[in-house]
Amino acid sequence: MKFLALVLLIAVSFGILSAQETQMQYFRYNDQRSLNIFETIKDDNTQFNGLHVKIGGGFTQDFQALKDQNKSSSDATKLMPLTDGFNLAMANLNIDVQLSDGIRLNVTSYLSSKHHNESWVKAGYIQIDKMLFFNSEFINKLMENLTVKVGDLEVNYGDQHFRRTDGGNSIMNPFVENYIMDEFATEIGGEIYYHSNFGLLGMVGVTDGALNPSVIKSSVTDSSTKELNFQAPAIYAKIGYDKVLSHDLRVRLTGSYYGCKSALSNTLFGGDRTGSHYFFVMEPTTATSTANAFSGRLNPGFREEVSTIMINPFIKWMGLEFFGTYEMASGRNVNETVMRKATQMAGDLIYRFPAESENFWVGARYNTVTATLQTNSKDVTVTRVAASVGWFITKNLMAKLEYVNQVYKDYDPTNILADGKFNGLMLSAAVGF
């Protein structure tokens, strides 16, 4: 309630500037209107009427009824006893500013989360869809198909990050949690997008490859190169096709690549500062919310070098939609000389109804990861099956119920995840505006 009161106070304070706050250019809304919206598009006729500010937020409250078990062989691998109840409410604060015609600023902060209980800034970036300041007809024509983003931004690797839960922002996710191997990072850099009128899209990006950059020279020796570790740029790209082929059919297919040859601490598979929405499952009795914030996920630990590709098909036919993921990643830590591998596959099948509003849905998800871990004697496999039902009560208010079953295989007997599994129900309510 304190966070809600704070957001309302800020919103009132900006009341004069935000009289037209809903009229943001080239904008992805924080509510039901952005379901199945990925990158912002150039088909936007919103008029610029001067500088204005939009204050938004995302709030999520879950009720958890999960049970877990393993084959514990010692006190060190005993699981935290669980009970049914509410977990920590998570909250985000979004500030979007229309700075000029075709130029927009976004700053997002985490107000309450599992991993960082205090307020943290997620990222901030500027998106440029027009460059009228050059007074050039050639550049104006060029920008009809281009978008530029610069700043500390969410890396656009793959399509799944557009559908994931990000702290209090869970309204785009038909399920309670993200994928087992959660690809999400914010890094300093820039992205250039090309939008074709025929459905083709492309993007190239370059960042510093780090969540928390440093200007201090590393004193750590890379075990592979035998030289001091250094911060190399991360280079990534996406190419795809996205087209509404008829009134009832939309098809999208994208392929993405991300690569970083050397990093002080790359976090592509561990850049979430909020934590998972499964609390304390498969965690030891000494667990804390902050130290054990990513329950139910698998981080392969590619912190020094990483190279990965992802393919995402999306098909929507009337109310039925399928979103898929196939990912092949390889990487290592600074004390390793050989690249390890991780493969992830996932599929979401969602049916939204009725046709006029699609404000109800039923869905099923299958997600599996096979990975070579530095701390395990053989490859491990983690598999999740989930089913959900949900309701958009309004475009800003949503509720969903999920059943989840997750199984861990081939972990060493001394690992707390050996022959582990958890299952049960999650009830979640969310607000996005």
C-alpha positions in Angstrom: 0.0 0.0 0.0 2.9 2.4 0.7 4.2 1.8 -2.8 0.8 2.3 -4.4 0.4 5.6 -2.4 3.8 6.7 -3.6 2.9 6.1 -7.2 -0.4 7.9 -6.9 1.4 10.8 -5.3 3.9 11.0 -8.1 1.1 10.7 -10.7 -0.8 13.7 -9.1 2.4 15.7 -9.0 2.9 15.2 -12.7 -0.8 15.8 -13.4 -0.3 18.9 -15.5 2.4 17.4 -17.7 0.5 14.1 -18.0 -2.8 15.4 -19.3 -2.2 13.5 -22.5 0.0 10.8 -21.0 -1.6 7.9 -22.9 -0.5 9.4 -26.2 3.0 8.1 -26.2 4.6 7.6 -29.6 6.0 4.2 -30.7 5.1 2.8 -27.3 4.5 -0.6 -25.8 1.7 -0.4 -23.3 2.0 -2.0 -19.8 -1.5 -3.6 -20.1 -3.6 -6.0 -22.1 -3.1 -3.9 -25.3 0.5 -5.1 -25.6 -0.3 -8.8 -25.5 1.7 -10.5 -28.3 3.4 -7.2 -29.1 7.2 -7.6 -29.4 9.3 -4.7 -30.7 7.5 -1.4 -31.2 6.5 -0.9 -34.8 6.7 2.1 -37.2 2.9 2.0 -37.9 2.2 4.8 -35.5 0.2 7.9 -36.3 0.2 9.4 -32.8 0.7 13.2 -33.0 3.4 15.0 -31.0 1.8 17.6 -28.8 4.7 18.7 -26.6 6.7 17.2 -23.8 4.6 15.0 -21.5 5.2 12.3 -18.9 3.4 9.0 -18.3 3.7 7.4 -14.8 3.0 3.7 -14.8 3.5 0.7 -12.7 3.3 -3.1 -12.3 2.1 -4.8 -9.1 1.9 -8.5 -8.5 0.7 -10.5 -5.5 0.9 -14.3 -5.5 -0.5 -17.0 -3.3 1.7 -20.1 -3.2 0.7 -23.7 -2.5 3.7 -25.7 -3.6 5.3 -28.9 -2.2 8.8 -30.0 -2.9 10.9 -33.1 -2.2 14.3 -34.7 -2.9 16.3 -37.7 -1.7 18.2 -36.0 1.0 21.3 -37.9 2.2 22.5 -35.3 4.8 21.4 -32.4 6.8 23.1 -30.1 4.2 20.6 -31.2 1.6 17.4 -31.0 3.6 14.8 -28.7 2.1 13.3 -25.7 3.6 9.9 -26.6 5.1 7.1 -24.9 3.0 3.6 -23.9 3.9 0.7 -22.4 1.8 0.6 -18.6 1.9 1.2 -15.3 0.3 4.7 -14.5 -0.9 6.3 -11.1 -1.1 4.4 -8.6 -3.3 6.5 -7.2 -6.1 6.2 -3.6 -7.5 7.7 -1.7 -10.5 7.6 2.0 -11.2 7.7 3.1 -14.9 8.4 6.6 -16.1 8.0 7.3 -19.8 8.7 10.8 -21.2 7.8 12.0 -24.7 10.8 14.3 -25.1 10.3 15.4 -28.7 8.6 14.3 -31.9 9.8 10.7 -32.3 12.0 10.7 -29.2 11.0 8.9 -26.0 12.7 8.2 -22.7 12.0 5.2 -20.4 13.2 4.7 -16.8 12.0 1.6 -14.8 12.6 1.0 -11.1 12.0 -2.0 -8.9 10.3 -0.8 -5.8 9.8 -4.2 -4.1 11.2 -7.6 -5.1 12.4 -10.9 -3.9 16.1 -10.4 -4.7 16.5 -6.7 -4.0 14.1 -5.8 -1.3 14.9 -2.1 -1.5 14.4 0.1 -4.5 16.7 -0.4 -7.5 16.8 1.2 -10.9 16.3 -1.5 -13.6 17.4 0.5 -16.7 16.9 3.7 -18.7 17.1 4.3 -22.4 16.1 6.7 -25.2 14.2 5.4 -28.2 14.5 7.5 -31.4 12.1 6.9 -34.3 12.5 10.4 -35.9 15.6 12.6 -36.3 13.9 15.8 -37.2 16.8 17.8 -35.6 19.0 17.1 -38.7 16.5 19.0 -40.9 17.3 16.4 -43.6 14.7 14.9 -46.0 17.0 12.0 -46.6 17.3 11.1 -42.9 13.6 11.6 -42.4 12.9 9.1 -45.2 15.5 6.7 -43.8 13.9 6.9 -40.3 10.6 5.7 -41.7 12.0 2.2 -41.4 14.6 2.6 -38.6 14.5 2.7 -34.8 17.5 3.5 -32.6 17.7 2.7 -28.9 20.6 3.8 -26.7 21.2 3.7 -23.0 21.2 1.1 -20.2 18.6 -1.2 -21.9 17.0 -4.6 -21.8 19.0 -6.7 -24.3 16.7 -7.8 -27.2 17.9 -11.4 -27.4 15.1 -13.7 -28.4 11.4 -13.1 -28.1 10.6 -14.7 -24.8 11.7 -11.7 -22.8 8.7 -9.8 -24.1 6.4 -12.4 -22.5 8.3 -12.9 -19.2 7.5 -11.7 -15.7 9.8 -8.9 -14.6 9.2 -8.3 -10.8 5.9 -6.6 -10.5 5.3 -6.5 -14.2 3.6 -9.9 -14.8 0.6 -8.9 -17.0 2.2 -10.1 -20.3 2.9 -13.6 -19.0 0.1 -16.1 -19.2 2.0 -18.2 -16.6 3.3 -17.2 -13.1 7.0 -17.9 -13.8 9.5 -17.5 -16.6 11.4 -20.2 -18.4 13.7 -22.5 -16.4 16.7 -20.9 -18.2 15.7 -17.2 -18.0 17.5 -15.1 -20.6 17.3 -11.5 -19.4 19.9 -8.8 -18.9 20.3 -5.0 -18.9 23.5 -3.7 -20.4 24.9 -0.4 -21.6 24.8 0.0 -25.4 22.7 0.6 -28.4 20.4 -1.2 -30.9 19.3 -0.3 -34.4 16.1 -1.8 -35.9 15.0 -2.1 -39.4 11.2 -2.5 -40.1 10.0 -3.6 -43.5 6.6 -2.9 -44.9 6.5 -6.5 -46.0 6.9 -8.0 -42.5 10.7 -8.5 -42.5 12.5 -7.2 -39.4 16.1 -6.9 -38.4 18.1 -5.7 -35.4 21.8 -5.4 -34.5 23.1 -4.4 -31.0 26.3 -3.7 -29.2 26.7 -3.4 -25.5 29.4 -3.6 -22.8 28.4 -7.2 -22.0 27.9 -6.4 -18.3 25.1 -5.7 -15.9 27.4 -3.9 -13.4 30.3 -2.4 -15.5 33.6 -1.3 -13.9 36.5 0.9 -14.9 38.9 -1.0 -12.7 41.4 -3.2 -14.6 40.9 -6.9 -13.8 43.6 -8.8 -11.9 42.1 -12.2 -12.7 43.8 -14.5 -15.2 41.6 -16.2 -17.8 42.3 -19.9 -17.6 41.8 -20.3 -21.4 43.8 -17.4 -22.8 46.4 -17.2 -19.9 45.9 -13.4 -20.0 44.2 -11.0 -17.7 40.5 -11.0 -18.0 39.0 -8.0 -19.8 35.6 -6.6 -20.7 34.8 -7.2 -24.4 31.7 -5.9 -26.1 28.7 -8.1 -26.6 27.4 -8.3 -30.1 23.9 -9.6 -30.8 21.4 -9.6 -33.7 17.9 -10.6 -34.6 16.3 -11.3 -38.0 12.7 -12.3 -38.6 9.3 -12.2 -40.3 6.1 -10.9 -38.6 3.0 -10.5 -40.7 -0.8 -10.5 -40.3 -1.7 -12.7 -43.3 -5.4 -12.5 -42.9 -8.0 -11.3 -40.4 -7.6 -14.6 -38.5 -4.0 -15.5 -39.0 -0.7 -13.9 -37.8 2.7 -15.6 -38.3 6.1 -14.6 -36.7 9.4 -16.3 -36.9 12.7 -14.9 -35.5 16.2 -16.0 -35.0 18.5 -14.3 -32.5 22.2 -14.5 -31.7 24.2 -13.1 -28.7 27.9 -13.4 -28.2 30.5 -12.1 -25.8 34.2 -13.3 -25.9 35.3 -12.0 -22.5 33.4 -10.4 -19.5 34.1 -9.4 -16.0 30.7 -11.1 -15.1 28.2 -11.7 -17.9 24.7 -12.1 -16.8 22.6 -13.1 -19.8 21.3 -16.1 -17.9 21.2 -14.4 -14.5 20.5 -10.7 -15.0 17.2 -10.6 -13.2 17.4 -8.5 -10.0 13.9 -9.3 -8.9 13.9 -13.1 -8.5 11.5 -15.9 -9.4 7.8 -16.1 -8.3 8.3 -19.6 -6.8 9.5 -18.9 -3.3 12.0 -21.3 -1.5 11.2 -24.4 -3.6 14.2 -26.8 -3.6 16.1 -24.5 -1.3 18.1 -25.5 1.9 17.0 -24.8 5.4 19.4 -21.9 5.6 17.9 -20.1 2.6 17.0 -16.4 2.6 14.9 -14.5 0.1 17.8 -12.5 -1.2 20.5 -15.2 -1.4 18.1 -17.8 -2.8 16.1 -15.6 -5.1 15.9 -17.7 -8.2 14.2 -20.9 -7.1 13.0 -23.1 -9.9 15.5 -21.7 -12.5 18.7 -23.0 -13.9 21.7 -20.7 -14.6 24.4 -22.5 -16.6 27.0 -20.1 -15.3 28.5 -18.7 -18.5 30.0 -15.6 -16.8 33.2 -15.3 -18.8 32.3 -16.2 -22.4 29.0 -17.0 -24.0 27.7 -17.7 -27.5 24.0 -18.5 -28.0 21.2 -18.6 -30.5 17.5 -18.7 -30.1 14.7 -19.5 -32.6 11.1 -18.3 -31.7 8.1 -19.2 -33.8 4.7 -17.5 -33.0 1.4 -18.4 -34.7 -1.9 -16.9 -33.8 -5.0 -18.3 -35.5 -8.2 -16.6 -34.2 -8.1 -17.2 -30.4 -5.5 -20.0 -30.5 -1.8 -19.1 -30.2 1.5 -21.0 -30.1 4.8 -19.5 -28.9 7.9 -21.7 -29.1 11.5 -21.5 -28.2 14.6 -23.5 -29.2 17.9 -22.4 -27.8 21.5 -23.7 -28.1 24.0 -22.0 -25.8 27.6 -22.5 -24.9 30.0 -20.8 -22.5 32.3 -21.0 -19.6 33.5 -19.3 -16.4 36.9 -17.6 -16.2 38.5 -20.6 -14.5 37.4 -23.0 -17.3 39.3 -23.8 -20.5 36.5 -25.7 -22.3 33.1 -24.4 -23.4 30.1 -26.1 -21.8 26.7 -26.4 -23.5 23.0 -25.9 -22.5 19.9 -26.5 -24.6 16.4 -25.3 -23.9 13.1 -26.1 -25.6 9.7 -24.6 -24.7 6.2 -24.4 -26.1 3.2 -22.3 -24.9 -0.2 -23.2 -26.3 -2.8 -20.6 -25.3 -6.5 -20.2 -26.2 -8.0 -16.8 -25.6 -11.8 -16.2 -25.6 -14.4 -14.8 -26.4 -13.4 -13.5 -29.8 -14.6 -10.0 -29.2 -12.3 -9.3 -26.2 -10.1 -12.4 -25.6 -10.1 -11.5 -21.9 -10.1 -15.1 -20.7 -7.6 -17.8 -21.5 -6.5 -21.4 -20.8 -3.0 -22.4 -21.5 -0.3 -25.2 -21.3 3.5 -24.9 -21.2 6.2 -27.5 -21.7 9.8 -26.4 -20.9 12.9 -28.5 -20.6 16.6 -27.7 -20.2 19.6 -30.0 -20.6 22.9 -28.5 -19.5 26.5 -29.3 -18.6 27.3 -27.7 -15.3 30.7 -27.0 -13.8 29.6 -28.4 -10.5 28.0 -31.7 -11.7 29.7 -34.9 -12.9 27.2 -35.4 -15.9 24.6 -33.4 -17.8 21.5 -32.5 -15.9 17.9 -32.2 -17.2 15.2 -30.1 -15.7 11.6 -30.4 -17.0 8.6 -28.3 -16.2 4.9 -28.8 -17.2 2.5 -26.0 -16.4 -1.2 -25.3 -17.0 -3.0 -22.0 -16.4 -6.3 -20.3 -16.6 -6.7 -16.5 -16.5 -9.0 -13.5 -16.7 -8.4 -9.9 -17.7 -10.9 -8.3 -15.5 -10.1 -5.0 -17.1 -7.3 -4.2 -19.5 -5.2 -3.2 -16.5 -6.2 -5.9 -14.0 -5.6 -9.6 -14.4 -5.8 -12.8 -12.3 -4.5 -16.2 -13.1 -4.3 -19.7 -11.6 -1.4 -22.1 -12.5 -0.6 -25.7 -11.8 3.1 -26.5 -12.1 5.1 -29.7 -11.9 8.9 -29.6 -12.2 11.4 -32.5 -12.1 15.2 -32.6 -11.7 17.3 -35.4 -13.2 20.9 -36.6 -13.1 22.1 -34.3 -10.3 24.9 -35.8 -8.2 23.7 -37.5 -5.0 25.3 -34.8 -2.8 23.4 -32.0 -4.6 20.2 -30.7 -3.0 18.4 -31.1 -6.4 19.2 -34.8 -6.7 16.0 -36.6 -7.7 14.1 -33.4 -6.8 10.7 -32.2 -7.8 8.1 -29.7 -6.8 4.5 -29.2 -7.8 1.3 -27.4 -6.8 -0.8 -24.4 -7.4 0.0 -20.7 -7.8 -2.7 -17.9 -7.7 -1.6 -14.5 -8.9 -3.2 -11.1 -9.3 -1.5 -8.3 -11.2 -2.1 -4.6 -12.1 -0.3 -3.0 -15.1 -0.7 0.6 -16.2 
